[in-house]
Amino acid sequence: MKIDFARPDREHLAIHDALVEAAARVLRSGRSILGDEVRRFEEAFATSFGARFAVGVSSGTDGLATALYALDVGEGDEVIVGAFGFVAAPEAIARVGARPVFVDVDAGALALDTGAVARALSGRTRAIVTVDLFGVVHDLAPLRAAAPHLPLVEDAAQALGATFRGANAGTLGDIGVHSFFPGKALGAAGDAGACVTDDPALAARMTQVRVHGSSKTYSWEVRGGNHRLDALQAALLSVKLLHLPSRLARRQEIGARLVATAQRLGLAAIVGSSAGSPMFSPLALRIAGGQRDAMVVRLRERGVDVRVHYPRTLPMCPPFAAYAAGASFPEAERATRELLSIPCHPEMTDEEVAYLESALGAALR
């Protein structure tokens, strides 16, 4: 049996007619950029996930840049970010002209190490970017206490639908950023994203930033870029949003089952604290004792599409090496050696979940 990491084709087949009608509606309208389709999606998305405002953007990565531009982060500024995770956060920081200041993560949910953040603060620090890795929402209260004067940007690209003490992913910071990459919990038919906030001034600024910093035609008032959400993607996402609650519930059901299996096999899963409800996007396991790479080979031999998120720390990547020369990040480095991501998505059948459980056990023998 083959177990794929994601199966958006199965999701699309189930709602095929509605997606086709939404696409045809946009084509008939002749309006491809922003417009009513985007506005309706933004309103529905914000309402669904407990934010006052949502601003549709062209991708999660562009959303991070949009957030930083809106916070007026630029040349000479510093932004604190974790040393472990996807490249989008430090990439966006560097794009707006600021310097990413890397700090280590904790050993549990891979949240920013609060002590490391406190030590990294300087007179140039303008913001902190925190990332909800593997569908786990972090408690941001310690960061607020460590730096009460700084805005927090919550990168929730992997955590849509997850909560912490009842608060939705993306709503714990000053600005939350979501990705609608096709393999995400809410996936577009290409790249798309959204920024959410409760602050009307920040929402207005992000709306301006995403259109080259313009509030009206040919009036470029602030730094920005071409970060707009297409009407076609918004229309498709609006259809998918209607079906999202049941798909999120199914993902959590499968995730809880796989976590229980992993624990029975003596493996640790990245699930966060008991105050949170993770979304397993994806489900990351910790394989200690130098056995991770062998586990990857054994699972792939059994047809399981496993991934290594992520094979090296961000400061080890050439574009960012100069920002952290000589520094060490022990927990981030350990994560690159031990973490293994396994499929966990709502399109998996019960038979596929059972096969994956069996493959995990067999791969440990």
DRENDO-1510 file (C-alpha; in Angstrom, 1 decimal, always signed):
<recs>
REC; n; res; u; v; w
REC; 1; MET; +0.0; +0.0; +0.0 .
REC; 2; LYS; +1.1; +3.6; -0.7 .
REC; 3; ILE; +0.4; +6.3; +1.9 .
REC; 4; ASP; +0.8; +9.8; +0.4 .
REC; 5; PHE; +1.7; +12.8; +2.5 .
REC; 6; ALA; -1.3; +14.7; +1.2 .
REC; 7; ARG; -4.2; +13.9; -1.2 .
REC; 8; PRO; -5.9; +17.2; -2.3 .
REC; 9; ASP; -7.2; +15.3; -5.3 .
REC; 10; ARG; -9.5; +13.3; -3.1 .
REC; 11; GLU; -10.8; +16.4; -1.4 .
REC; 12; HIS; -11.4; +18.0; -4.8 .
REC; 13; LEU; -13.3; +15.0; -6.2 .
REC; 14; ALA; -15.7; +15.1; -3.2 .
REC; 15; ILE; -16.7; +18.7; -3.9 .
REC; 16; HIS; -16.0; +18.8; -7.7 .
REC; 17; ASP; -19.2; +20.5; -8.9 .
REC; 18; ALA; -19.1; +23.3; -6.4 .
REC; 19; LEU; -15.4; +24.1; -7.2 .
REC; 20; VAL; -16.1; +24.1; -10.9 .
REC; 21; GLU; -19.1; +26.5; -10.5 .
REC; 22; ALA; -17.0; +28.8; -8.3 .
REC; 23; ALA; -14.2; +28.9; -10.9 .
REC; 24; ALA; -16.7; +29.5; -13.7 .
REC; 25; ARG; -18.4; +32.3; -11.7 .
REC; 26; VAL; -15.0; +34.1; -11.5 .
REC; 27; LEU; -14.3; +33.6; -15.2 .
REC; 28; ARG; -17.8; +35.0; -16.1 .
REC; 29; SER; -17.3; +38.0; -13.9 .
REC; 30; GLY; -14.1; +39.2; -15.7 .
REC; 31; ARG; -12.7; +40.3; -12.3 .
REC; 32; SER; -9.5; +38.3; -11.5 .
REC; 33; ILE; -7.8; +40.4; -8.9 .
REC; 34; LEU; -9.3; +41.2; -5.4 .
REC; 35; GLY; -12.9; +42.3; -5.7 .
REC; 36; ASP; -16.1; +40.8; -4.1 .
REC; 37; GLU; -14.8; +37.2; -4.1 .
REC; 38; VAL; -11.8; +38.2; -2.0 .
REC; 39; ARG; -13.9; +40.4; +0.3 .
REC; 40; ARG; -16.4; +37.6; +0.9 .
REC; 41; PHE; -13.7; +35.1; +1.6 .
REC; 42; GLU; -11.9; +37.4; +4.0 .
REC; 43; GLU; -15.0; +38.1; +6.0 .
REC; 44; ALA; -16.0; +34.4; +6.2 .
REC; 45; PHE; -12.4; +33.4; +7.1 .
REC; 46; ALA; -12.1; +36.0; +9.9 .
REC; 47; THR; -15.4; +35.0; +11.3 .
REC; 48; SER; -14.6; +31.3; +11.2 .
REC; 49; PHE; -11.4; +31.7; +13.2 .
REC; 50; GLY; -12.1; +34.4; +15.7 .
REC; 51; ALA; -10.4; +37.4; +14.2 .
REC; 52; ARG; -11.9; +40.8; +13.5 .
REC; 53; PHE; -10.1; +41.2; +10.2 .
REC; 54; ALA; -8.5; +39.0; +7.5 .
REC; 55; VAL; -6.5; +40.3; +4.6 .
REC; 56; GLY; -6.0; +37.9; +1.7 .
REC; 57; VAL; -2.5; +37.7; +0.3 .
REC; 58; SER; -0.7; +35.8; -2.4 .
REC; 59; SER; +1.1; +33.3; -0.1 .
REC; 60; GLY; +2.0; +32.6; +3.5 .
REC; 61; THR; +5.5; +33.9; +2.8 .
REC; 62; ASP; +4.2; +37.1; +1.3 .
REC; 63; GLY; +1.9; +37.4; +4.3 .
REC; 64; LEU; +4.9; +37.5; +6.6 .
REC; 65; ALA; +6.5; +40.2; +4.6 .
REC; 66; THR; +3.1; +42.1; +4.5 .
REC; 67; ALA; +2.9; +41.9; +8.3 .
REC; 68; LEU; +6.4; +43.2; +8.8 .
REC; 69; TYR; +5.9; +46.0; +6.3 .
REC; 70; ALA; +2.7; +46.9; +8.1 .
REC; 71; LEU; +4.7; +47.1; +11.4 .
REC; 72; ASP; +7.1; +49.4; +9.6 .
REC; 73; VAL; +10.1; +47.0; +10.1 .
REC; 74; GLY; +12.9; +47.9; +7.7 .
REC; 75; GLU; +16.6; +48.7; +7.3 .
REC; 76; GLY; +18.7; +48.7; +10.5 .
REC; 77; ASP; +16.0; +46.8; +12.5 .
REC; 78; GLU; +16.3; +43.4; +14.1 .
REC; 79; VAL; +13.6; +40.7; +14.3 .
REC; 80; ILE; +13.9; +37.7; +16.6 .
REC; 81; VAL; +13.0; +34.3; +15.0 .
REC; 82; GLY; +13.6; +30.7; +15.8 .
REC; 83; ALA; +16.6; +28.8; +14.5 .
REC; 84; PHE; +14.5; +25.8; +13.5 .
REC; 85; GLY; +11.7; +25.7; +11.0 .
REC; 86; PHE; +10.7; +26.6; +7.4 .
REC; 87; VAL; +12.7; +29.3; +5.6 .
REC; 88; ALA; +9.7; +31.7; +5.1 .
REC; 89; ALA; +10.1; +33.6; +8.4 .
REC; 90; PRO; +13.8; +34.7; +8.1 .
REC; 91; GLU; +13.4; +35.1; +4.4 .
REC; 92; ALA; +10.6; +37.6; +4.9 .
REC; 93; ILE; +12.6; +39.5; +7.6 .
REC; 94; ALA; +15.6; +39.8; +5.2 .
REC; 95; ARG; +13.3; +40.8; +2.4 .
REC; 96; VAL; +12.0; +43.9; +4.2 .
REC; 97; GLY; +15.6; +44.9; +4.9 .
REC; 98; ALA; +15.8; +43.8; +8.6 .
REC; 99; ARG; +18.2; +41.4; +10.3 .
REC; 100; PRO; +17.0; +38.1; +11.5 .
REC; 101; VAL; +18.3; +37.4; +15.0 .
REC; 102; PHE; +18.1; +33.6; +15.5 .
REC; 103; VAL; +17.4; +32.1; +18.9 .
REC; 104; ASP; +17.1; +28.5; +20.0 .
REC; 105; VAL; +13.8; +26.6; +20.5 .
REC; 106; ASP; +12.6; +24.6; +23.5 .
REC; 107; ALA; +12.8; +20.8; +23.6 .
REC; 108; GLY; +9.0; +20.2; +23.8 .
REC; 109; ALA; +6.8; +22.0; +21.2 .
REC; 110; LEU; +9.8; +23.7; +19.5 .
REC; 111; ALA; +8.5; +27.2; +20.6 .
REC; 112; LEU; +10.9; +30.1; +21.0 .
REC; 113; ASP; +13.1; +29.7; +24.1 .
REC; 114; THR; +11.9; +32.6; +26.2 .
REC; 115; GLY; +15.3; +33.0; +28.0 .
REC; 116; ALA; +17.1; +33.1; +24.6 .
REC; 117; VAL; +14.7; +35.7; +23.4 .
REC; 118; ALA; +15.3; +37.9; +26.4 .
REC; 119; ARG; +19.1; +37.6; +25.9 .
REC; 120; ALA; +18.7; +38.5; +22.2 .
REC; 121; LEU; +16.8; +41.7; +22.7 .
REC; 122; SER; +18.6; +44.9; +21.7 .
REC; 123; GLY; +17.8; +48.6; +21.1 .
REC; 124; ARG; +17.3; +47.6; +17.4 .
REC; 125; THR; +14.7; +44.8; +18.0 .
REC; 126; ARG; +11.4; +45.8; +16.3 .
REC; 127; ALA; +9.4; +42.6; +16.4 .
REC; 128; ILE; +9.3; +38.8; +17.2 .
REC; 129; VAL; +8.2; +36.2; +14.8 .
REC; 130; THR; +6.9; +33.0; +16.5 .
REC; 131; VAL; +6.1; +29.9; +14.4 .
REC; 132; ASP; +3.4; +27.3; +15.3 .
REC; 133; LEU; +5.3; +24.3; +14.0 .
REC; 134; PHE; +3.6; +21.0; +13.3 .
REC; 135; GLY; +0.2; +22.3; +14.0 .
REC; 136; VAL; +0.9; +23.2; +17.6 .
REC; 137; VAL; -0.1; +26.6; +19.0 .
REC; 138; HIS; +2.2; +28.0; +21.6 .
REC; 139; ASP; +1.6; +30.0; +24.7 .
REC; 140; LEU; +2.7; +33.6; +23.8 .
REC; 141; ALA; +2.3; +35.0; +27.3 .
REC; 142; PRO; +6.0; +34.4; +28.3 .
REC; 143; LEU; +7.1; +36.3; +25.2 .
REC; 144; ARG; +4.7; +39.1; +26.0 .
REC; 145; ALA; +6.2; +39.3; +29.5 .
REC; 146; ALA; +9.8; +39.2; +28.2 .
REC; 147; ALA; +9.2; +41.9; +25.6 .
REC; 148; PRO; +5.9; +43.8; +26.3 .
REC; 149; HIS; +6.8; +46.6; +24.0 .
REC; 150; LEU; +7.3; +44.5; +20.9 .
REC; 151; PRO; +4.7; +43.3; +18.4 .
REC; 152; LEU; +4.4; +39.5; +17.9 .
REC; 153; VAL; +3.8; +38.1; +14.4 .
REC; 154; GLU; +2.4; +34.5; +14.7 .
REC; 155; ASP; +3.3; +32.4; +11.7 .
REC; 156; ALA; +0.3; +29.9; +11.9 .
REC; 157; ALA; +0.9; +28.4; +8.4 .
REC; 158; GLN; +1.0; +24.9; +9.8 .
REC; 159; ALA; -1.6; +25.3; +12.5 .
REC; 160; LEU; -5.0; +26.4; +11.0 .
REC; 161; GLY; -7.7; +25.0; +13.2 .
REC; 162; ALA; -5.4; +24.3; +16.2 .
REC; 163; THR; -6.1; +26.2; +19.5 .
REC; 164; PHE; -4.5; +27.2; +22.7 .
REC; 165; ARG; -6.8; +27.7; +25.7 .
REC; 166; GLY; -9.6; +28.2; +23.2 .
REC; 167; ALA; -7.9; +30.8; +21.1 .
REC; 168; ASN; -7.4; +29.9; +17.4 .
REC; 169; ALA; -4.0; +29.7; +15.8 .
REC; 170; GLY; -3.1; +33.1; +14.3 .
REC; 171; THR; -5.1; +35.1; +16.9 .
REC; 172; LEU; -2.5; +35.0; +19.8 .
REC; 173; GLY; -0.1; +37.6; +18.3 .
REC; 174; ASP; -0.7; +41.1; +17.0 .
REC; 175; ILE; -0.8; +39.7; +13.4 .
REC; 176; GLY; -1.3; +36.1; +12.5 .
REC; 177; VAL; -0.3; +34.7; +9.1 .
REC; 178; HIS; -1.9; +31.7; +7.4 .
REC; 179; SER; -0.8; +29.8; +4.3 .
REC; 180; PHE; -3.2; +28.2; +1.8 .
REC; 181; PHE; -0.6; +26.2; +0.0 .
REC; 182; PRO; -2.3; +23.2; -1.6 .
REC; 183; GLY; -1.2; +20.7; +1.0 .
REC; 184; LYS; -2.4; +22.7; +4.0 .
REC; 185; ALA; -5.5; +22.2; +6.0 .
REC; 186; LEU; -7.2; +24.8; +3.9 .
REC; 187; GLY; -5.5; +24.5; +0.5 .
REC; 188; ALA; -5.9; +26.7; -2.6 .
REC; 189; ALA; -5.3; +25.5; -6.2 .
REC; 190; GLY; -1.9; +27.2; -6.0 .
REC; 191; ASP; -0.4; +29.7; -3.7 .
REC; 192; ALA; -2.5; +31.9; -1.4 .
REC; 193; GLY; -2.6; +33.1; +2.2 .
REC; 194; ALA; -4.1; +35.5; +4.7 .
REC; 195; CYS; -3.1; +37.8; +7.5 .
REC; 196; VAL; -5.4; +38.2; +10.5 .
REC; 197; THR; -5.6; +40.8; +13.2 .
REC; 198; ASP; -7.9; +42.5; +15.6 .
REC; 199; ASP; -6.3; +45.9; +15.1 .
REC; 200; PRO; -8.1; +48.0; +12.5 .
REC; 201; ALA; -5.1; +50.2; +11.8 .
REC; 202; LEU; -2.9; +47.1; +11.1 .
REC; 203; ALA; -5.6; +45.7; +8.9 .
REC; 204; ALA; -5.8; +48.9; +6.9 .
REC; 205; ARG; -2.0; +49.1; +6.6 .
REC; 206; MET; -1.8; +45.4; +5.3 .
REC; 207; THR; -4.6; +46.1; +2.8 .
REC; 208; GLN; -2.5; +48.9; +1.5 .
REC; 209; VAL; +0.8; +47.0; +1.6 .
REC; 210; ARG; -0.5; +44.1; -0.5 .
REC; 211; VAL; -1.1; +46.5; -3.4 .
REC; 212; HIS; +2.3; +48.0; -3.8 .
REC; 213; GLY; +1.7; +50.2; -0.7 .
REC; 214; SER; -1.1; +52.0; -2.4 .
REC; 215; SER; -4.5; +53.0; -1.1 .
REC; 216; LYS; -5.7; +54.3; -4.5 .
REC; 217; THR; -4.5; +54.0; -8.1 .
REC; 218; TYR; -1.0; +55.2; -8.7 .
REC; 219; SER; -0.6; +56.6; -5.2 .
REC; 220; TRP; +2.3; +54.6; -3.6 .
REC; 221; GLU; +2.4; +55.8; +0.0 .
REC; 222; VAL; +4.2; +53.1; +1.9 .
REC; 223; ARG; +6.6; +50.2; +1.2 .
REC; 224; GLY; +4.8; +47.1; -0.1 .
REC; 225; GLY; +4.6; +44.7; -2.9 .
REC; 226; ASN; +2.3; +42.7; -5.2 .
REC; 227; HIS; +0.9; +40.5; -2.5 .
REC; 228; ARG; -2.7; +40.3; -3.6 .
REC; 229; LEU; -5.0; +37.3; -3.3 .
REC; 230; ASP; -6.5; +36.3; -6.7 .
REC; 231; ALA; -10.3; +36.2; -7.0 .
REC; 232; LEU; -10.1; +32.6; -8.4 .
REC; 233; GLN; -8.3; +31.3; -5.3 .
REC; 234; ALA; -10.7; +33.2; -3.0 .
REC; 235; ALA; -13.7; +31.6; -4.7 .
REC; 236; LEU; -12.3; +28.1; -4.4 .
REC; 237; LEU; -11.2; +28.7; -0.8 .
REC; 238; SER; -14.8; +29.9; +0.0 .
REC; 239; VAL; -16.1; +26.6; -1.2 .
REC; 240; LYS; -13.5; +24.7; +0.8 .
REC; 241; LEU; -14.1; +26.7; +3.9 .
REC; 242; LEU; -17.7; +25.4; +4.1 .
REC; 243; HIS; -16.3; +21.8; +4.4 .
REC; 244; LEU; -13.3; +22.6; +6.6 .
REC; 245; PRO; -14.9; +21.9; +10.1 .
REC; 246; SER; -15.5; +18.2; +9.2 .
REC; 247; ARG; -12.1; +17.9; +7.6 .
REC; 248; LEU; -10.3; +19.4; +10.7 .
REC; 249; ALA; -12.2; +17.0; +13.0 .
REC; 250; ARG; -11.2; +14.1; +10.8 .
REC; 251; ARG; -7.5; +15.2; +10.9 .
REC; 252; GLN; -7.6; +15.5; +14.7 .
REC; 253; GLU; -9.2; +12.1; +14.9 .
REC; 254; ILE; -6.5; +10.5; +12.8 .
REC; 255; GLY; -3.8; +12.4; +14.6 .
REC; 256; ALA; -4.9; +11.4; +18.0 .
REC; 257; ARG; -5.0; +7.7; +16.9 .
REC; 258; LEU; -1.4; +8.0; +15.4 .
REC; 259; VAL; -0.1; +9.7; +18.5 .
REC; 260; ALA; -1.5; +7.0; +20.7 .
REC; 261; THR; +0.2; +4.4; +18.4 .
REC; 262; ALA; +3.5; +6.2; +18.5 .
REC; 263; GLN; +3.4; +6.4; +22.3 .
REC; 264; ARG; +2.6; +2.7; +22.5 .
REC; 265; LEU; +5.7; +2.1; +20.4 .
REC; 266; GLY; +7.8; +4.3; +22.7 .
REC; 267; LEU; +8.0; +7.2; +20.3 .
REC; 268; ALA; +7.5; +10.9; +21.3 .
REC; 269; ALA; +5.2; +13.1; +19.2 .
REC; 270; ILE; +5.2; +16.9; +19.0 .
REC; 271; VAL; +1.8; +17.7; +20.5 .
REC; 272; GLY; +2.4; +20.8; +22.7 .
REC; 273; SER; +0.9; +21.3; +26.2 .
REC; 274; SER; -2.3; +20.0; +27.6 .
REC; 275; ALA; -3.8; +23.5; +27.3 .
REC; 276; GLY; -3.6; +23.2; +23.5 .
REC; 277; SER; -5.5; +21.3; +20.8 .
REC; 278; PRO; -3.0; +20.5; +18.0 .
REC; 279; MET; -3.8; +20.0; +14.4 .
REC; 280; PHE; -1.0; +17.5; +13.4 .
REC; 281; SER; -0.1; +19.4; +10.3 .
REC; 282; PRO; +2.0; +17.4; +9.8 .
REC; 283; LEU; +2.5; +14.9; +12.7 .
REC; 284; ALA; +6.1; +15.0; +13.8 .
REC; 285; LEU; +7.7; +12.2; +15.8 .
REC; 286; ARG; +11.0; +12.3; +17.6 .
REC; 287; ILE; +13.3; +9.3; +16.8 .
REC; 288; ALA; +16.2; +9.4; +19.3 .
REC; 289; GLY; +19.4; +7.4; +19.4 .
REC; 290; GLY; +20.5; +8.1; +15.9 .
REC; 291; GLN; +17.8; +5.9; +14.4 .
REC; 292; ARG; +15.8; +8.6; +12.5 .
REC; 293; ASP; +17.5; +8.2; +9.1 .
REC; 294; ALA; +17.2; +4.4; +9.2 .
REC; 295; MET; +13.5; +4.8; +10.1 .
REC; 296; VAL; +13.0; +7.0; +7.1 .
REC; 297; VAL; +14.4; +4.3; +4.8 .
REC; 298; ARG; +12.3; +1.5; +6.4 .
REC; 299; LEU; +9.1; +3.5; +6.1 .
REC; 300; ARG; +9.7; +4.5; +2.5 .
REC; 301; GLU; +10.4; +0.9; +1.7 .
REC; 302; ARG; +6.9; +0.2; +3.0 .
REC; 303; GLY; +5.3; +2.8; +0.8 .
REC; 304; VAL; +4.9; +5.5; +3.4 .
REC; 305; ASP; +5.7; +9.1; +2.2 .
REC; 306; VAL; +7.6; +10.4; +5.2 .
REC; 307; ARG; +9.5; +13.7; +5.3 .
REC; 308; VAL; +12.3; +15.2; +7.4 .
REC; 309; HIS; +11.1; +18.7; +8.6 .
REC; 310; TYR; +13.8; +20.1; +8.6 .
REC; 311; PRO; +17.2; +18.6; +7.8 .
REC; 312; ARG; +19.3; +21.6; +9.0 .
REC; 313; THR; +18.9; +24.7; +11.1 .
REC; 314; LEU; +18.1; +28.0; +9.5 .
REC; 315; PRO; +21.4; +29.6; +10.5 .
REC; 316; MET; +23.2; +26.7; +8.7 .
REC; 317; CYS; +21.6; +27.7; +5.4 .
REC; 318; PRO; +23.9; +29.8; +3.2 .
REC; 319; PRO; +21.6; +32.9; +2.9 .
REC; 320; PHE; +21.5; +33.3; +6.7 .
REC; 321; ALA; +24.9; +32.0; +7.9 .
REC; 322; ALA; +26.3; +35.5; +8.3 .
REC; 323; TYR; +23.6; +36.4; +10.8 .
REC; 324; ALA; +24.6; +33.8; +13.3 .
REC; 325; ALA; +28.3; +33.2; +12.8 .
REC; 326; GLY; +29.8; +31.2; +15.7 .
REC; 327; ALA; +26.5; +30.7; +17.5 .
REC; 328; SER; +25.1; +27.4; +18.5 .
REC; 329; PHE; +21.5; +26.3; +18.9 .
REC; 330; PRO; +21.5; +22.9; +20.6 .
REC; 331; GLU; +17.8; +22.1; +20.6 .
REC; 332; ALA; +17.3; +23.3; +17.0 .
REC; 333; GLU; +20.3; +21.1; +16.0 .
REC; 334; ARG; +18.9; +18.1; +17.9 .
REC; 335; ALA; +15.6; +18.6; +16.1 .
REC; 336; THR; +17.3; +18.3; +12.7 .
REC; 337; ARG; +18.7; +14.9; +13.7 .
REC; 338; GLU; +15.6; +13.4; +15.4 .
REC; 339; LEU; +12.4; +14.7; +13.8 .
REC; 340; LEU; +10.4; +12.7; +11.3 .
REC; 341; SER; +7.0; +13.7; +9.8 .
REC; 342; ILE; +4.4; +11.1; +8.9 .
REC; 343; PRO; +1.2; +11.5; +6.8 .
REC; 344; CYS; -1.8; +12.8; +8.8 .
REC; 345; HIS; -4.5; +14.2; +6.6 .
REC; 346; PRO; -8.3; +13.9; +6.5 .
REC; 347; GLU; -8.4; +12.1; +3.2 .
REC; 348; MET; -6.7; +9.1; +4.7 .
REC; 349; THR; -9.0; +6.0; +4.9 .
REC; 350; ASP; -9.2; +3.9; +8.1 .
REC; 351; GLU; -7.4; +1.1; +6.2 .
REC; 352; GLU; -4.6; +3.5; +5.3 .
REC; 353; VAL; -4.3; +4.6; +8.9 .
REC; 354; ALA; -4.2; +1.0; +10.1 .
REC; 355; TYR; -1.5; +0.3; +7.5 .
REC; 356; LEU; +0.6; +3.3; +8.7 .
REC; 357; GLU; +0.3; +2.1; +12.3 .
REC; 358; SER; +1.5; -1.3; +11.3 .
REC; 359; ALA; +4.4; +0.2; +9.2 .
REC; 360; LEU; +5.5; +2.2; +12.2 .
REC; 361; GLY; +5.7; -0.9; +14.3 .
REC; 362; ALA; +7.5; -2.9; +11.7 .
REC; 363; ALA; +10.0; -0.1; +11.0 .
REC; 364; LEU; +11.1; -0.2; +14.7 .
REC; 365; ARG; +11.9; -3.9; +14.7 .
</recs>
